[in-house]
């Protein structure tokens, strides 16, 4: 049963989230289709979104701040024990829970590495990232490999993220998508 609605996600956080979803999907698609000029432009947009999110993680709304949701291993383990029904007294946070907080960190880190390595990537044929001339060919080759391999890690993290959102809906009856669209979350009646 739901209780009062409370504001959980501010507009900048929600816009960032959905623009990033579209940006990453479009960047992925253009890379796979060989539309590299558009791929680069979308990569710049993703990098800009990441820069905003890193700043917003320190000065944004309380639920967007890293200090609110990046907690130590004990908090993550405690929250997991609570969700598995093996611990009482854990108050579910309004925003990201400790496990979700670490997923946010992982996604941001992998995306930042992905976007940054793309700036130095080369296919050694016709396409170079805009900063490839600033590094040696050996470094460019390494960064290109990281860019290609890490794309698979990014896909895995995205699938885990989407799977967790689905699991929350099915296992706990908690819709995590609606608040990321509307900004509001229903609290539980005690």
KOLMAR-392224 format. One record per residue (C-alpha): x, y, z; residue in three letters. Coordinates in steps of 0.02 Angstrom, whole numbers, plus 32768, in hexadecimal, padded with zeros to 4 digits. Each point is the difference from the previous one (the first is absolute). Last residue first. Layout:
% KOLMAR-392224
XYZala/...
This chain:
% KOLMAR-392224
80C58070819Funk/7FB7803A7F5Bunk/80807FF07F76unk/803A80987FA0unk/7FC680267F4Funk/808980487F92unk/800080A07F9Aunk/807A803F7F7Bunk/7F857FD77F75unk/806E7F9D7F89unk/80867FBD8076unk/7F757FE98081unk/7FA07F927F84unk/80987F957FD4unk/80267FBC80ADunk/7F587FA78012unk/80087FA280A4unk/7F967F63800Aunk/808C7FAA8060unk/80267F677F96unk/7FB680307F57unk/802180BC7FFFunk/80A67FF48059unk/80337F747F8Aunk/7FDA806D7F68unk/806E808D8042unk/80877F7F8028unk/7FF67FB97F50unk/801180AF7FB5unk/809D801E8067unk/80477F527FDDunk/7FE2801A7F45unk/805280AB8007unk/80957FB8805Dunk/80157F757F7Eunk/7FF5807D7F70unk/8083806D8052unk/80727F6A8016unk/7FEB7FD87F46unk/802A80B47FD1unk/809B7FEA806Dunk/804C7F8F7F7Eunk/7FF1807D7F71unk/8038809B805Funk/808A7F9F8059unk/80407FC47F58unk/7FFD80B17FBBunk/805C803F809Aunk/80887F7E7FE6unk/801080277F47unk/800780BB8023unk/80877FE18082unk/80687F9D7F82unk/7FE380837F7Aunk/804280848078unk/7F8980808049unk/7FCE80B27FD5unk/7FD17FD77F4Cunk/7F737F908040unk/7FA58094804Eunk/7F6F80107F86unk/7FE47F447FF3unk/80407FB47F60unk/7FA67FB27F6Funk/80437FCB7F58unk/806E7F678013unk/805A7FE980A6unk/7F567FEC8057unk/802E8088807Bunk/7FCF802D80B1unk/804080978060unk/7F5B805B801Funk/7FAB7F57800Eunk/806C7FDA8098unk/7FAC8090805Aunk/7F4E7FCC7FD6unk/801B7F4C8037unk/8062802E809Cunk/7F7780798034unk/7F797F817FD6unk/80587F7B8068unk/801280778093unk/7F4E80417FF6unk/7FB97F507FF3unk/80697FBF8091unk/7FD580958070unk/7F467FEF7FD8unk/800A7F458023unk/8053802880A7unk/7F6F8071802Dunk/7F857F7A7FCDunk/804D7F8D8082unk/7FFB80878086unk/7F4A80307FD6unk/7FE5808F7F86unk/7F8080828031unk/7F8880008094unk/80677F838062unk/7FB67F5D803Funk/800A800480BFunk/805A7F66803Eunk/7FB57FC780A6unk/7FF37F4A7FDAunk/807B7F877FB3unk/7FF57F587FA8unk/7F6D80257F8Eunk/80687FF87F61unk/7FE280BB7FE8unk/8040802380B0unk/809A7F937FE6unk/802380607F5Eunk/7FEE80A6805Eunk/80777FC68087unk/807E7FC37F7Eunk/7FF880A87FA6unk/800F806080A4unk/80947F958036unk/805580177F57unk/800780BD8013unk/7F81807E7FC3unk/7FEE80647F60unk/7F4A8037800Aunk/7FF480A6805Cunk/80B780337FF0unk/7FF17FE97F43unk/7F7F808A7FF7unk/7F687FE47F92unk/7F8A7FDB8091unk/803280A48054unk/7FE7806D7F65unk/809D80327FA4unk/80A88046803Aunk/80717F67800Funk/7FB07F7D7F90unk/7FC5808E7F90unk/80B780207FD0unk/801B7F4A7FD1unk/7F587FFD7FA9unk/8029809B7F96unk/80A77FB87FC9unk/7FA77F5D7FD5unk/7F80805C7F96unk/808C805A7FA4unk/80597F5B7FDFunk/7F5C7FB77FBFunk/7FEC80967F8Bunk/80B47FED7FC3unk/7FDE7F477FDFunk/7F6380307F9Eunk/806A806F7F90unk/80827F767FEBunk/7F7E7F7C7FD4unk/7FB1807A7F84unk/80A6800A7FA4unk/80187F45801Bunk/7F647FBE7FABunk/804E7F517FFCunk/7F5D7FAA8029unk/80437FB880A4unk/804680A88034unk/7F5F80597FCFunk/7F9A7F848067unk/806D800F809Cunk/800180BD7FF8unk/7F4380007FE9unk/7FE57F8D8096unk/807B8064806Aunk/7FB080A57FD2unk/7F4D7FC58017unk/80237FB880ADunk/806E8097802Aunk/7F7480787FCFunk/7F8C7F9B8070unk/807180068098unk/803B80B47FEAunk/7F4D803D7FECunk/7FCE7FA4809Funk/809380468063unk/7FE180B17FBFunk/7F457FF38029unk/80167FCD80B6unk/7FE97F4D8038unk/7FAE7FCA80A5unk/7F6E8076801Funk/7F8B7FAD807Cunk/7F577FB07FE8unk/7FA17FD0809Bunk/7FD27F4D8025unk/80027F657F95unk/7FBC7F57802Cunk/
